[in-house]
Structure formats: structure tokens, C-alpha cells
Amino acid sequence: MIDRSGLAEFLRSRREALQPEDVGLPRGQRRRTNGLRREEVASLCHMSADYYSRLERERGPQPSYRMLASIAQGLHLSLDERDHLFRLAGHNPPPRGSSADHISPGLLRVLDRLDDTPAQINTELGETLRQSPLGVALTGDTTRFTGPARCAGYRWFTDPAARQLYAPEEHAFLTRMYASGLRELVTLRGPGSRAAQLTELLLARSEEFRRVWEDHEIGIRPHEVKRFVHPEVGELELNCQRLVDPGQAHVLMVYTAVPGTESYEKLQMLSVIGPQTLR
């Protein structure tokens, strides 16, 4: 059963504890509100300001499971705080572990400060949970996929469009890398895991995957330098740094170019063009 009073008080306290710079927003010169404004939180949670305001005023319908997950992420809640939020709203908390989508506040704070850098947060299966604006401009919105297609490796073997962003000479290596990474996850997580289910789907759908799967390759790691082929700016060579959150099995991937290089200039151009170039 929903605890409307407790939910409202908790949301208000978490909102007031957040500062604009904590979530990548400008502070402005005439800010009088303690913490964030309601409309700012609503935007972060991808909901209307009216809906969020009604929750803080102990009104409105019981929030859905999906809505609560969005609120928990928008307010940068820890896992314990997220679970508390779900219980106040009358729901059982989502499971924790390697398959969870909830991003830790620390990892989100780093991403929020990377507006001028391509970056994204992925699960261990290669599902994109969040991207920086320049990350969307570089690769397109990869958070939009649903079902098995959320996994980059699944798209690699089932959707030819997934390969268009990478230099053709990289394709054979990436094919082996995706198969190798999935094999390691199946061993790590077990036969009933999502990794195992994804493997069964790929074995049924892709002859290429079946061929490389039979090679039993392990330990093929991504190259530090990745070569992209962007439809607007052409080829880019970008260094990829990875920050891992072991508690949630999430990884923050940050792409940078060496200053003074052609790729650096193209990345600056991409920041002007913006995310509308890729659909």
C-alpha cells in the first residue's frame, strides 16, 4: 500500500539535497530554491512537472514500477534509497545485481559533467543505459532499443545497420570480440542467465555467430583506439577509456581524440552539428 505522506516527504528531501551542478545543470544567478526545482527534477525523470508536483503534494495515482525507476535515476538515488522509494510507493524493489539497470549516483555524476565529450554507460551485456549529448551525436541514440536488441552484440549479428558506424577492416575483430565476451559472461553468470538466453537466440538466428561461437575464443578485449565512420564528419579515431562500477557491473565509456589531430577537429565539428545527424 502506498504511503503518500512518506513518499512526498522523501521525494522533497531528496530534491532539496541535490544541487544543479550535481546533475549537470547550470546554477544561475538568481536561484532561491534549496536544491533543485520541481520542474528540473521532472525533466530529469522524463515526466511532466504537474505529475511530479502531485507526488510531492500527496496526490495523484500510484506511480508505476517504470515511473519509480525513472524517478530513482533522475534523483540520483543510491540502491538503498531506490529500494526505500519503491516500498513507500507500495511496490517491491527491483532485484539487484549484474542485470540491474539502476546506475550508481557516482557514475551518473561523472557522466553529467561530460557534455562536451562522447560518453555512455553500458551494462555488461552492452545495453546502453545513458549517453552524453555528444555520445548521441557520435553513435545515435542507442538507449532506444528494446528486447534483445538492447544488447550491442545482438544487434551486431542481427542488424546490418549496426556495422555501418565502424570501419570495415574492424568488422572481423569486433565479430570475434562480441562472441568472446558473451562466452565469458555465460560462464560467469550461468546457464539460466540473460547472457545464456541471448546466446541461444543468436545461435538460432545467425550463421556467422554459430561459426565464431564454435571457435571457443576467450579474452578478446576491445582496442583502446576505436575507428568510427560517421555519416556527417567521416572517419574518426578515438581513444576509449573505461570506468567500471563493479557493484552494478556497469561501465562508463569515454571517447577522446588526441588534440591537434584530424579526429579532434572532427569531434569539435560534431559537437556543433549535434545529435540530430543520426536517427
C-alpha positions in Angstrom: 0.0 0.0 0.0 1.3 3.4 -0.9 2.5 5.7 1.9 1.6 9.1 0.3 2.9 11.2 3.1 6.2 9.3 3.5 6.6 9.3 -0.3 6.1 13.0 -0.6 8.5 13.8 2.3 11.2 11.5 0.9 10.9 13.0 -2.7 11.0 16.5 -1.3 14.1 15.8 0.9 16.0 14.1 -2.0 15.1 17.0 -4.4 16.3 19.6 -1.9 19.5 17.7 -1.2 20.5 17.8 -4.9 22.3 20.9 -6.3 22.2 21.8 -10.0 25.9 21.0 -10.5 25.2 17.5 -9.1 23.1 16.7 -12.2 25.0 18.8 -14.8 22.7 21.8 -14.7 23.8 25.5 -14.6 23.2 27.1 -11.2 22.2 30.6 -12.5 22.5 33.9 -10.6 19.0 34.2 -9.0 18.4 30.7 -7.6 16.4 30.9 -4.4 15.2 27.3 -4.2 17.1 24.9 -1.8 18.3 22.2 -4.1 16.5 21.6 -7.4 13.2 23.0 -8.6 10.3 20.6 -9.2 10.3 21.2 -12.9 14.1 20.4 -13.1 13.5 17.1 -11.3 10.6 16.3 -13.6 12.8 16.9 -16.7 15.5 14.7 -15.3 12.9 12.0 -14.6 11.3 12.3 -18.1 7.8 13.2 -16.8 5.6 16.3 -16.6 6.2 18.8 -13.9 2.5 18.5 -12.9 2.8 14.8 -12.4 5.9 15.1 -10.2 4.4 18.0 -8.2 1.3 16.0 -7.4 3.5 13.3 -5.9 5.2 15.8 -3.6 1.7 17.1 -2.6 0.4 13.6 -1.7 -1.9 13.5 -4.7 -2.3 11.6 -8.0 -2.3 7.9 -8.9 0.1 5.3 -7.5 3.4 5.6 -9.5 4.1 2.6 -11.8 7.1 0.4 -11.5 8.7 2.1 -14.5 7.9 5.6 -13.3 9.6 4.9 -10.0 12.7 3.6 -11.7 12.8 6.8 -13.7 12.4 8.9 -10.5 15.1 6.9 -8.7 17.5 7.6 -11.6 16.6 11.2 -12.0 17.1 11.9 -8.3 20.5 10.1 -8.4 19.3 7.7 -5.6 21.6 5.1 -4.2 20.4 1.5 -4.3 19.2 1.6 -0.7 17.3 4.9 -1.4 15.8 3.4 -4.6 14.5 0.4 -2.7 13.0 2.7 0.0 11.3 4.7 -2.7 9.7 1.6 -4.2 8.4 0.4 -0.8 7.0 3.9 0.0 5.1 3.7 -3.3 3.7 0.2 -2.5 6.0 -1.8 -4.8 8.6 -4.5 -4.2 12.1 -3.1 -5.1 13.7 -4.4 -8.3 16.4 -7.1 -8.0 20.0 -6.0 -7.5 23.0 -7.4 -9.3 24.5 -7.7 -12.8 21.2 -7.5 -14.6 20.0 -4.3 -12.9 19.6 -1.1 -14.8 19.9 1.4 -11.9 23.1 3.5 -12.3 25.0 4.4 -9.2 24.9 8.2 -8.3 28.7 8.4 -8.6 28.8 7.1 -12.1 25.9 9.5 -13.1 27.7 12.5 -11.6 30.7 11.7 -13.8 28.6 11.4 -16.9 26.7 14.6 -16.1 30.0 16.5 -16.4 30.8 15.2 -19.8 28.6 17.3 -22.0 31.5 18.1 -24.4 32.7 14.5 -24.6 31.1 11.4 -26.2 30.3 9.0 -23.3 27.9 6.3 -22.4 27.1 4.0 -19.6 26.6 0.3 -20.5 25.6 -2.9 -18.8 27.9 -5.9 -19.0 25.8 -7.1 -21.9 26.4 -3.9 -23.9 23.0 -2.3 -23.2 23.2 1.5 -23.2 21.6 3.0 -20.1 22.6 6.6 -20.6 24.5 8.8 -23.1 26.0 12.2 -23.1 24.7 14.6 -25.8 27.9 14.2 -27.8 27.6 10.5 -27.3 24.3 10.5 -29.1 25.8 12.7 -31.8 28.5 10.1 -32.3 26.6 6.8 -32.3 22.9 7.8 -32.4 20.5 7.2 -29.5 21.4 3.6 -28.5 19.1 3.7 -25.5 16.0 3.5 -27.7 16.3 -0.3 -28.4 14.1 -2.8 -26.6 14.2 -6.6 -26.0 17.3 -8.5 -27.1 18.2 -5.6 -29.5 19.3 -3.5 -26.4 22.5 -5.6 -26.5 25.1 -4.2 -28.9 26.4 -7.7 -29.6 23.0 -8.9 -30.5 22.5 -6.0 -33.0 25.9 -6.7 -34.4 24.9 -10.2 -35.6 21.2 -9.5 -36.5 21.1 -5.9 -37.8 23.4 -4.9 -40.7 22.9 -1.2 -39.8 24.8 -1.8 -36.6 28.1 -2.2 -38.6 27.8 1.0 -40.6 29.4 3.1 -37.8 32.6 1.1 -37.8 35.4 0.9 -40.3 35.1 -2.3 -42.5 38.5 -3.5 -41.5 37.4 -3.6 -37.9 34.4 -5.9 -38.5 36.2 -9.3 -38.3 37.8 -8.3 -35.0 34.5 -7.0 -33.5 32.7 -10.2 -34.5 35.2 -12.2 -32.6 35.2 -9.8 -29.6 31.4 -9.9 -29.2 31.4 -13.7 -29.3 34.3 -14.0 -26.9 32.7 -11.5 -24.4 29.4 -13.3 -24.5 31.1 -16.7 -23.9 32.8 -15.3 -20.8 29.5 -13.9 -19.4 27.7 -17.2 -19.9 30.5 -19.0 -17.9 30.4 -16.3 -15.3 26.6 -15.9 -14.9 25.5 -19.5 -15.5 23.1 -21.4 -17.8 20.0 -19.6 -16.7 21.4 -16.1 -17.1 20.4 -13.4 -19.6 23.7 -14.0 -21.3 22.8 -17.6 -21.9 19.4 -16.7 -23.2 21.0 -14.2 -25.6 23.4 -16.8 -26.8 20.5 -19.2 -27.6 18.8 -16.5 -29.6 21.9 -15.8 -31.6 22.7 -19.4 -32.3 19.2 -19.8 -33.7 19.3 -16.6 -35.8 22.9 -16.0 -37.0 25.1 -18.4 -39.0 28.0 -16.1 -38.5 27.6 -16.2 -34.8 27.4 -20.0 -34.8 30.7 -20.1 -36.7 32.6 -17.9 -34.4 31.0 -19.4 -31.3 32.4 -22.8 -32.3 36.0 -21.3 -32.1 35.6 -21.0 -28.2 37.7 -17.8 -28.1 38.1 -16.1 -24.8 39.8 -12.9 -23.6 39.5 -10.8 -26.7 39.4 -7.2 -25.4 38.3 -4.0 -27.1 41.0 -2.0 -28.8 41.9 1.2 -26.9 41.6 3.2 -30.2 38.3 2.8 -32.0 37.6 3.8 -35.5 34.2 5.2 -36.3 32.7 6.1 -39.7 30.3 8.9 -39.1 27.8 9.8 -41.8 28.5 13.6 -41.4 32.1 14.0 -40.4 33.6 10.8 -41.8 36.2 8.6 -40.1 37.3 9.3 -36.5 40.0 7.6 -34.4 39.0 7.9 -30.8 40.6 6.6 -27.6 38.2 4.8 -25.3 38.7 4.9 -21.6 36.5 2.7 -19.4 35.4 3.3 -15.8 33.9 0.2 -14.2 31.3 0.1 -11.4 31.8 -3.5 -10.1 28.8 -3.4 -7.8 26.4 -3.0 -10.7 28.6 -4.4 -13.5 28.2 -1.1 -15.4 30.9 0.6 -17.4 31.3 4.3 -18.3 32.9 4.5 -21.7 34.5 7.9 -22.6 35.8 8.7 -26.1 38.5 11.3 -26.7 40.7 12.4 -29.6 44.3 13.5 -29.5 44.5 17.3 -29.6 45.7 18.6 -32.9 44.7 15.6 -35.0 42.1 15.5 -37.7 39.8 13.4 -35.5 40.0 16.1 -32.8 38.8 18.7 -35.3 36.0 16.4 -36.5 34.9 15.8 -32.9 34.7 19.6 -32.4 32.6 19.8 -35.6 30.3 17.0 -34.3 29.7 19.0 -31.2 28.3 21.8 -33.3 26.3 19.5 -35.6 24.6 17.9 -32.7 22.7 14.6 -32.2 20.2 15.3 -35.0 22.5 13.8 -37.6 21.9 10.2 -36.6 18.4 8.6 -36.3 
